[in-house]
Amino acid sequence: MSLSVPVRVLGHDPAGTAWEEMTATDDASFGGASFPLKHPHFIGQVLSLSLPLPRNFRRYDYTETSYRIYGLVRNTRTGVSGDHVVGVVFIGRVPPKGYETKPGGRYRLPDDPKTGPATGPGGERRRHERLPLFVNLRLRRLGASGTLEEQTVTENVSRGGARVFTTLPFTSGETLTVADLNDKVAAEALVRNVYAGPDHVTRLNLQFPDTASFARLLHAAGVPPLPGGV
């Protein structure tokens, strides 16, 4: 959701020299946040963050004024005012292994591809490149007790697919409806995989059979056309 709160960012350049910057978030969710940064940054960089995040976006320290968590840079972009905006996924209270000796290194999540064609969890080969983009969306599923719905954010997006965070009890093989937050466009998606990441947050790998509808959905959510189309 759109959320502006102050955030203190501690980072390191590739040589290990520390830097610190005060900024404010553009948006945030349970899984991550985006904010402008003046210091040089790169995908795979680990940042130490301190911010007064709302309680429902926290995993711990619910009563603390400042929420301290490490974030992994997943994407960077140029904002509407020309500033550089970084998107991070929250990775938890402690940094990844090796951070203490190499804080300016480049890190990846356990399910990120190492070399060669990208593969998803369980070794499923991806047909299209996944781009690390945070897109605010709404998930809906008609259940026995009524309609289940939640607002979520993507962790990455590809041609005809996306990986999103969820707190709802989805299972592999079921179909759900995905819409932009203004409910202008909706598209049907197939849950291809459900798994919990190293941060213990559940994720869904979604496939959109109608790629044209998915493209319209992304456009309604404010995403420019992806390289090569969707």
C-alpha positions in Angstrom: 0.0 0.0 0.0 1.1 3.6 -0.5 2.8 4.5 2.8 5.2 7.3 3.6 7.2 6.8 6.8 10.7 7.8 7.6 13.4 5.1 7.2 17.0 5.1 8.3 19.0 3.1 5.8 22.5 1.7 6.6 24.4 0.3 3.6 27.9 -0.5 2.4 29.6 0.1 -0.9 31.3 -2.9 -2.7 34.5 -2.2 -0.8 32.7 -2.5 2.5 32.7 1.2 3.4 29.5 2.0 5.4 27.1 4.8 4.6 23.9 6.0 6.2 20.9 7.9 4.8 17.5 9.1 6.0 14.7 8.9 3.5 11.0 8.0 3.4 9.1 5.0 2.0 7.0 5.4 -1.2 5.1 2.2 -0.3 5.3 -0.8 2.0 3.8 -4.2 2.7 4.4 -7.2 4.9 7.0 -8.4 2.4 9.0 -5.3 1.5 9.1 -1.6 0.7 10.4 0.9 -1.8 12.0 4.3 -1.1 14.3 6.8 -2.9 18.1 6.6 -2.2 20.8 9.1 -3.1 23.6 6.7 -2.3 24.6 4.3 -5.1 22.9 0.9 -4.8 22.7 -2.3 -6.7 20.5 -5.4 -7.0 21.5 -8.0 -4.4 22.7 -5.5 -1.9 21.7 -5.9 1.8 20.5 -2.9 3.6 19.8 -2.5 7.3 16.5 -0.6 7.8 14.9 1.2 10.8 11.4 2.5 10.3 8.1 2.9 12.2 6.3 0.3 10.2 2.6 -0.4 11.0 2.0 -3.4 13.3 0.2 -5.5 10.6 3.3 -5.3 8.4 5.7 -6.6 11.1 6.9 -10.1 11.9 8.3 -9.2 15.4 8.9 -6.2 17.7 5.2 -5.3 17.5 5.5 -2.7 20.4 8.8 -1.1 19.4 8.7 2.4 18.0 11.3 1.6 15.4 11.1 -1.7 13.5 14.6 -3.0 12.6 14.9 -5.4 9.7 17.3 -6.3 6.9 16.2 -5.8 3.3 17.6 -7.2 0.1 17.5 -5.0 -3.0 15.5 -6.6 -5.7 15.0 -3.8 -8.2 15.8 -0.1 -8.8 14.0 2.4 -11.0 13.9 6.1 -11.7 11.0 7.8 -10.0 8.6 10.4 -11.5 10.7 13.2 -10.1 13.9 11.7 -11.5 15.2 10.3 -8.2 16.5 6.7 -7.9 14.0 4.4 -6.1 15.0 1.1 -4.6 12.7 -1.9 -4.0 13.6 -4.3 -1.2 12.2 -7.5 0.1 12.4 -8.0 3.9 14.6 -10.9 4.8 14.4 -10.8 8.6 16.0 -9.8 11.9 19.4 -11.2 10.9 21.5 -10.6 7.8 22.4 -13.4 5.3 25.3 -15.7 6.0 28.6 -14.0 5.1 27.3 -10.4 5.6 29.5 -9.8 8.7 32.6 -10.4 6.7 31.4 -9.0 3.4 28.6 -6.4 4.1 29.1 -4.8 0.6 28.7 -8.1 -1.2 25.9 -9.2 -3.5 23.4 -11.7 -2.2 20.4 -13.7 -3.5 17.4 -15.6 -2.0 17.7 -19.4 -1.8 15.4 -20.0 -4.7 17.1 -17.4 -7.0 18.8 -19.0 -10.1 22.6 -19.3 -9.8 23.6 -20.0 -13.4 21.9 -20.9 -16.6 18.2 -20.8 -17.4 16.1 -19.7 -14.4 14.2 -22.4 -12.5 11.6 -22.0 -9.8 11.2 -23.8 -6.5 11.3 -27.6 -7.0 13.4 -27.2 -10.2 10.6 -26.1 -12.5 12.2 -24.5 -15.5 10.9 -21.0 -16.2 10.0 -20.2 -19.8 10.4 -16.4 -19.3 12.7 -14.2 -17.2 11.3 -13.0 -13.9 11.7 -9.3 -13.2 11.9 -8.1 -9.6 9.0 -5.7 -9.5 6.7 -4.7 -6.6 3.1 -4.5 -7.9 0.2 -3.9 -5.5 -2.6 -6.3 -6.3 -5.7 -7.9 -4.8 -6.3 -11.6 -4.5 -9.9 -13.1 -4.4 -11.1 -16.7 -4.0 -14.6 -18.0 -3.5 -14.6 -20.3 -0.5 -17.1 -22.4 1.4 -17.5 -19.5 4.0 -17.7 -16.8 1.4 -15.2 -14.8 -0.6 -11.6 -14.7 0.7 -9.7 -11.5 -0.2 -6.5 -9.8 0.6 -4.2 -7.0 -0.7 -0.8 -8.2 -1.6 2.4 -7.3 -3.5 4.3 -9.2 -6.1 7.9 -10.2 -5.5 8.6 -10.6 -9.2 6.8 -10.7 -12.5 7.3 -12.5 -15.8 5.5 -12.9 -19.0 2.2 -14.5 -18.0 3.2 -15.1 -14.4 4.0 -13.6 -11.0 5.1 -14.5 -7.5 3.1 -12.9 -4.7 3.0 -13.0 -0.9 -0.1 -14.3 0.8 -1.6 -15.1 4.2 -4.6 -17.0 2.8 -4.9 -20.8 2.7 -4.3 -21.3 -1.1 -3.4 -24.7 -2.5 -1.6 -25.7 -5.7 -3.9 -26.2 -8.7 -6.7 -23.9 -7.7 -7.8 -20.8 -9.6 -8.2 -17.4 -8.1 -9.0 -13.9 -9.3 -6.3 -11.1 -9.3 -7.3 -7.5 -9.7 -5.7 -4.1 -9.4 -6.4 -2.1 -6.2 -9.0 0.0 -7.9 -10.8 -3.0 -9.4 -10.5 -1.7 -12.9 -9.1 -4.9 -14.4 -9.3 -8.5 -13.1 -7.6 -11.7 -14.5 -7.9 -15.3 -13.6 -4.7 -17.0 -12.3 -3.7 -20.6 -11.7 -1.7 -21.4 -8.5 1.2 -23.4 -9.7 3.1 -23.6 -6.4 2.7 -22.6 -2.8 5.8 -22.4 -0.5 7.2 -20.5 2.4 10.5 -18.6 1.9 13.4 -18.4 4.3 11.5 -15.5 6.0 8.6 -17.9 6.7 6.3 -15.8 4.6 4.1 -17.9 2.2 4.4 -17.2 -1.5 2.3 -18.2 -4.5 3.7 -18.8 -8.0 0.8 -17.7 -10.3 0.3 -18.4 -14.0 -2.0 -16.3 -16.0 -3.4 -18.3 -19.0 -4.7 -15.2 -20.7 -1.5 -13.1 -21.1 -3.5 -10.3 -22.7 -5.6 -9.9 -19.6 -2.5 -10.1 -17.4 -0.9 -7.3 -19.4 -4.0 -5.1 -19.0 -4.0 -5.9 -15.2 -0.4 -4.8 -14.9 -1.1 -1.6 -16.9 -4.0 -0.8 -14.6 -1.7 -1.3 -11.6 0.7 1.2 -13.0 3.4 -1.0 -14.5 4.9 0.0 -17.8 5.1 -2.7 -20.6 7.6 -5.4 -19.8 10.6 -6.0 -22.1 9.3 -8.2 -25.0 5.7 -7.7 -24.0 3.6 -9.7 -21.6 
